[in-house]
Amino acid sequence: MSEYPYSDLTEDFVMESSKILGDELVGIYLHGSAVMGCFNPKKSDIDLIVVVRDSVDDDSKRRLMKMIVALNEKAPAKGIEMSIVKAGVCRPFVYPTPFELHFSSGTLGWYNSDAEGYIRNMRGEDKDLAAHFTIITHRGRTLYGKPIEAVFGEVDRAHYLDSIWCDIKNAAEDISDDTMYIVLNLTRVLAYCCDGLILSKKEGGEWGLKNIPEKYRGMISTALNEYLSDKAGEYDSSIGKEYAEYMLSEISTYIPAEER
């Protein structure tokens, strides 16, 4: 039995990436549910960070994207999410974090319709990388290359808070569209704010069942059951919006006023 889900896919990813990037490749790191003990192939993706020494040229990006798109067809339902970053932005940590290339199932349509435009323009800065790097330094796994502690510096608490706040600040408007994800994400964000815990969605939900007001615990339990099974949950939309507003109010007390 493999030590983590989809190990054959990630082994192929590592092998092909090392061929393409050669000596430029510093390391490949797995994070997210695959290393946090709550992977569900119907609900989870494969989260990868690739660290390189310097910029990746367009020809290498073409080869990487061809490989990633092919592997994505063998991935779980939500596919692969991957970012390539330079080692220089990892240690010391730079925020917002520049990236050289990014891929997820959500960007596949752009790549399929304009591969060359994607290669030229899929680069920039991503605040989400502060959250990803925090998971890597606390609970990630090295798939190839240098160990995590040699590559990634500490992510400042203020940067991590800003990153996760940007991800959830519109939760009250968005919760009806992706209730399970937002319910559990809010619990793990508040767990970090209150107790400094770096949790998975599952662990965040479990924390919420003990620490969130009782009136919302039924919804949290429903979200947990949906996340861990193949069954869709049934939610009261009015309670969902109220819950999101309550959680945002609690979380916002930890966020500087100028960042809200």
N, C-alpha and C positions, 0 to 999 in steps of 0.2 A: 504493500500500500504506500502511495506517495506521501511525502511529508506535507505537501500543500496541493491544492487543486490545480488541474491543468498543467502539471509539471512537464508533460511531453511538449505542450505548446510553448511554454516559456524556455525550455531547453532548445527548441528549434529557433526561437527568437534570439537567444543568446548566441548560438552558433552562427547564424546568418549575420547578425549585427557585428560580431567580431571579425567576420570575413570582410565585410564592407568597410568598417571603420579602422580596422587594423590597430596600429599603435596609438591612434587618436582616442581610442576607447579607454576610459578610466574605470568605469564600472556600470553594472546594471542592477537595479534595486527594485524589489517587489514590496508593495505596500497595500493598504486597504483590507477588505474582508478576507482575502486569501491568506493573510498572515495573522488575522485577528480572531480566527476560530468561528466565523459566522458566515462562511461562503455558501451561497445558494445559487446554483447554476441558472435558475429562472429569474433571479433578481440582481445578481452581482456581475461586476466586470473584472477584468484582469488589469491591475494598476501597476504601471512600470515607469520608472525614471531612469533615463540613460544619461550618464555623465561623460562628457568628452573634454579633451584638452583645449581645443580651439574650435573655431567656426567649422561647420560642416558644409562642404561645397555642394552645389546643386546636383551634380552627377550622383554623389553619394546619397543625397536626399531622394532622388528618383529611385535608386535601387532599394533604399530602405522602405519607401512607401509601397513599392511593388510587393515586397516581402510582407509588410505589415497587413496590407489589404488581403493578401492570400491567407495569412494566418487568422485574420479576423473572421473569416468564414468558418473556421473550426473552433472559434471561441464561444463562451457562454452567451446567453441571450443579449446582454448589454455590451458584449464585445470587449475589445482592448482599449484602454486609455493609456496613452504614452506621451511623455514629453522628453525632449532632449535639451540638456542645459550644459553650459560650460562649467568646468570645475571652479573657475574663479568666482562664480556667483554663489557657490555652495559653502565655501569656507574662505573668508568670512561671508556670512549670509547677506545677500543683497535683496532689498525689498523696495518696490515691487520687483519680482524676479524675472529677468530676461530669459527667454527660451529660444532655441534654435529651430525647433520643429515640434509640432503637436499633432496628435491624431486621437480621435475617438469616433465612435459610431455616428455621433452627431455631426461630424465634419465630413463623413464619407461622401455625401451627396455633392459637396463642393469639389472634392477631389475627382470624383467620377465625371463631373461636368467640365472641369477645367484643371487638369492635372498640372500643367505648367504654371498657371496662376497660383495654384496651391503651393507649389514648390517655392515660388518667388516670395509669396506674401504670408505664408503661415509661420510667422515669427513675431516676436514682440515681447510684452510683459504680461505676467499672469499672477495676480494676487493669490490664487488658489494654491500656488506652489509652496507658500508658507505653511499651509495646512498639510500638504503632502510630505514636505520635508520633516515636519514635526512628527508625523506618524512613522516615517522611516527611522528617525533617530531614536524613537522610543520603542518601536515594535517591528521595524522593517526587517527585510532579509536580503543579504547580498547574494545575487545569482551569479555574478561574474566580477572579477577585478578587486580593487582595493576595499578593505573593510569600511563599514559605514562611518565609524568614528574617525577615520583618516580622511574622509571626503567631505562630510557634512558638519558645518559649524552649528552652534546653538541658534535657534530661532527665537528672537526676543519675544517676550510675552505680549508686548504691545502690537507687534507685527502679526503674531498668531491671532490675537483677538480681532484685529482689523480684518484679517483674511476670513475668519469664520463669520464675522458680522456681515461682511459683504455677501456671503453665501445665503444668509437667512433673513436679512433685513426686510425683505418683501414677503415674508412667510404668510402674513395675514391675507394678502391678496392671492397668493399662489396655492394655499393649502388645499383648496378643493380640486386642483389639477393633479396633485401628487401627494395625497394625504399621508400615506404610509411613510414615505421618505421624509417629509417635513416634520411629522410628529416625532419620529425617532431622532432626526437630526437636531431638533430643538432641545431634546432632553440631553443629548451628549454635549451640546454647546453649554448648556446651563451647568452640567456636571463639571465641566472644565472651569467655568467662571467661579463656581462655589468651592470646589474641592481640588482644582488643579489636575483633574483626571483626564487622561487621553484614552477615550473609549471608542469602541465600535458602535454601530447603530444598535445591535443587540444589547450590548452592555449599557448603552445609554438608556434604552428602554427599561432595562431592569433597574437602573438607578432611579429612573423616573417613577416607577411603581412604588418606590420607598420614600421619595422626596417631593413629589409633585402633589398638589392638593387632590384629595380623594375623588372629587367630582370629575377629574380628567383621567383617572386611572383606567377606566373601562376602555377609553379610546386608545390609550397607550398599549393596553393589553391586546386590543384588536390589531393594532399596527405591528406589534411583535409577532403575533400569530401569523399575520399575512407575510411578514418578512421571512419567517422561518419555514413557511409551507408553500404550497402551490395555490392556495385558496385566496380569493380576493376578500378584503374586509369590507364591512358595511359601516358607514360613518354618518353621524348627524352633522350636516354642514354648518349649522349655526353654532354648535358646540366646538366644532373644529376651528372656526374663526375666533371664537372667544378664547379658546386655548392658545392659539397662536398669538393673540394680542397680549394675553397674560404672560406668556413666556418671553415675548419680545420686551415687555415692560421690565421683567426681572433681569433679563440679560443686559438691557441697555444701561442699567445702573453700573455696569462694569466697563462700559465703553465711554471714552472721553466725548464730551458734548460736541466738539468740532468734528468728530468722526461719524456721528449718527446720521 
